[in-house]
Amino acid sequence: MWALRAAVRGGTWLSRAVRGCRPPRAALLPPPPHPERAVAALRGGLGCSDGREGRGRSPRADGRRSLADAEEEPEDAEEDEDEEELLRTDPLLPAGAQRVCLVHPEVKWGRGKPQGTRAEWQVAEARALVCTLDGWSVVDTMVVPTKTPDKKLIFGRGTLEQLTERIRGSPEITAVFLNVERLATPTKRDLEAAWHVPLFDRFTVVLHIFRCNARTKEARLQVALAELPLLRSHLKSNIAHLGGRGRSSCYTMGSGESFLQVQQRLLRDREAKIQKALERLRRKRRLLGQQRRRREFPVVSVVGYTNCGKTTLIKALTGDAAIQPRDQLFATLDITAHAGRLPSALTVLYVDTIGFLSQLPHSLVESFSATLQDVAHSDLIVHVRDMSHPETELQKASVLSALRGLGLPHTLLESMVEVHNKVDLVPGYTPAEPDVLAVSALLGLGLDELMARVEDAILRATGRRTLTLRVRLAGPQLSWLHQEATVQAVDVIPEAGTADVKVIISDSAYGRFRKLFPG
């Protein structure tokens, strides 16, 4: 049976493929004169332009085990094939090295003026985004004032002419990164025609970074979901550019729908399939979480602005040599858990989460909000801040705003531990707030105080307490306590055939102990 299948991209047009067969690779062509006869192939490959394109899911380079990895079990072959098909996409950015001109539109007054930040800080973050891409470098930076950020071409006529002259007169420039959240497709097309080089916005660059760093199937599906608004925008713009006008498009399929209507329907089908696949994975993750809670491992979620040092801190707290932090934005996209021991010998799970970013495209926030909902099931949140960053206060506000948007329990937000990281880069630094801890995850400074604070908060949040219980050496009590509680010390009394056992135990486990071993 024939079925329409497609992945829409700018300049890539939908057609038919035989279900169950792997279609040949298709060339990028304009809409055919008879679109109902076209046969399209879903483009192969997910990833980035550094050689990972088309390899599908790859093992974690840093040795960490993702919660989503742990839950993924063998599935029905057809179901698994459908999910892999949803992940085949075209590249978002050109392959190879690029010499980028960074253009930052500075709005000095009015509704579009950003609050609490400065142009040079925004430019620094934009530069970091570009430099995260393999082989990309910034060769020129322009901060360009504009009074018309909402107009089609963003800049006034005179400013645009000067900008065009400078870009076209610099042969070393091979691409332009315009530091705005999202460019309309007509704007992108007109500016590229004027500047004679490819043009990219924050959405495209961040989405590409996400795609490169996503390892688990869930993270890759979330990126595919976030990409759909971009596909819809390209679709409508390309149809209009070629003379079609929405429902009255001159291309008509056999079903009586216009070519645009068919592609819109296929995009809706694609979105529904991605949502269904994500829900399957989330059900498994919820089951995994239930099993983890039954084992009563306390969970500490480590959150913070991207590149604030969360992964480095978790490595320092757990001593896990397999964790390999990377000094780049969005190095962590998959929720990962790492076991660590507190001073009392209590085992906890530190959960590494996706980093936050100001002006993060809305569709990306929506796509990853379900993953961040895992934070709601934590016993404690540790908020890590980079105190060497000039915009650390604005970063804190962005993180707190995002956490509040998740609808987290009030008690969880109130008990949050704030950690000031990278203090080794700020000579003589002392926190102004009394409850804040200053650390250097890289140098190991302040970690003992942090672990003591985490332990105290975990014991209060989980209802655990320290008890000394007398048990018989010949019975099963001591073995049971080793399995269900945290044994701190055992003082054997040989003449009585008993032992005094100091344990950290939850109220529920203590209740089971008394029920199993009365007296």
Disulfide bonds with the S-S distance in Angstrom:
none
